[in-house]
């Protein structure tokens, strides 16, 4: 059976690795951590708008952000499923 997601192979291309490294060079920290005044190295390049196989969105530099694995696999996954993610500050206020 043919792969229903042939774009998965794009992540194995040298051009993708070069794009990842270029993003980490200018954005080495997780942008979601930074939004919470936390400093955490990024290790995952995330597509801000899911590309769903659209090559133009996949390669668009403006559609990429640096995230830590935790934020990519948790908060970003919730957001992509239409959920709202809340954070609480030290006074108990939700953001």
C-alpha positions in Angstrom: 0.0 0.0 0.0 1.4 3.4 -0.9 2.3 5.9 1.9 -0.7 8.2 2.4 1.8 10.9 3.6 4.6 11.0 1.1 5.7 14.4 2.6 7.1 12.5 5.6 10.2 11.9 3.4 10.8 15.6 3.1 12.0 15.6 6.7 14.9 13.3 5.7 16.2 15.6 3.0 19.5 17.4 3.4 17.7 20.6 2.4 15.3 20.2 5.4 18.2 19.7 7.8 19.9 22.8 6.4 16.6 24.7 6.9 16.4 23.4 10.5 19.9 24.4 11.4 19.5 27.8 9.8 16.4 28.4 12.0 18.2 27.3 15.1 21.0 29.6 14.3 18.7 32.6 14.5 16.1 31.3 16.9 17.9 28.8 19.3 15.4 29.0 22.1 11.8 27.7 22.3 9.4 30.5 21.4 6.7 29.1 23.6 9.0 28.9 26.6 10.2 32.5 26.0 6.5 33.6 26.0 6.4 32.4 29.6 9.7 34.0 30.6 11.4 30.6 30.5 14.7 29.8 28.7 14.8 26.4 27.1 16.9 25.4 24.0 14.8 24.5 21.0 15.3 21.1 19.5 12.3 20.9 17.2 11.3 23.0 14.1 7.5 23.4 14.1 5.3 24.5 11.2 3.2 27.3 12.6 0.4 26.5 10.2 0.3 22.7 9.6 1.4 22.0 6.0 -0.7 18.8 5.5 1.4 18.0 2.5 1.5 21.5 1.0 5.1 21.8 -0.2 4.9 25.6 -0.3 3.8 25.7 3.4 6.4 23.1 4.3 9.3 25.0 3.0 8.1 28.5 3.9 10.6 30.0 6.3 8.0 32.3 7.7 5.9 29.3 8.7 8.6 27.9 10.9 9.3 28.4 14.6 11.7 26.8 17.1 10.2 24.8 19.9 11.4 22.5 22.6 10.1 18.9 22.2 7.8 19.2 25.2 5.9 22.3 23.7 5.8 20.7 20.3 4.4 17.4 21.5 2.0 18.9 24.1 0.8 22.5 23.8 1.2 22.8 20.0 -0.5 19.4 19.5 -3.5 20.6 21.6 -3.6 23.9 19.7 -3.7 22.0 16.4 -6.6 20.0 17.7 -8.5 23.2 18.4 -7.9 23.3 22.1 -7.0 26.4 24.1 -3.9 26.2 26.2 -3.8 28.3 29.4 -0.8 29.3 31.5 -1.1 30.6 35.1 1.2 33.2 36.5 2.4 33.4 40.1 -0.7 35.2 41.1 -3.0 32.5 39.7 -4.1 34.4 36.7 -4.7 32.5 33.5 -3.2 33.7 30.2 
